[in-house]
């Protein structure tokens, strides 16, 4: 599994026409692998036996993530939920933030419980409590990890994941 993840790191994104589709499919694979290489606290609740990935309903990543709903992580089926600031965010295990969440991030993080893997895909989102920050480096997807934010969330990230990060703080 780690070999597939490493191979994804090395894949350049193709032509401009195919870039949008490939970029978000690739980022969805990153989100899946981030969750795969994360350990949640022992007291984490998995209602219905699902691992909930919460994402803005208008996010370009939503459709590729829904396409992964047939997969599971450690015996828990993936479920994609809407990231709504007024909704029940305490059921989220993974929160994916993008440009549409920039203004709402302060409100969203107040509603999150502990044990949430936060992933940002917008360079302008405040990095406070963001565990993993995705970005583009040329035509490649790269990521940075904030281990302090992971510890505060009660998460343990695999050393394999840490070795693949562009930067670990």
Helices and strands as residue ranges (DSSP letters): H 2-10, H 16-36, E 38-39, G 47-49, E 50-55, H 61-66, E 72-73, E 76-82, G 89-91, E 94-97, G 99-101, H 105-111, E 117-120, E 132-137, E 140-145, H 147-153, E 156-157, H 159-164, E 167-168
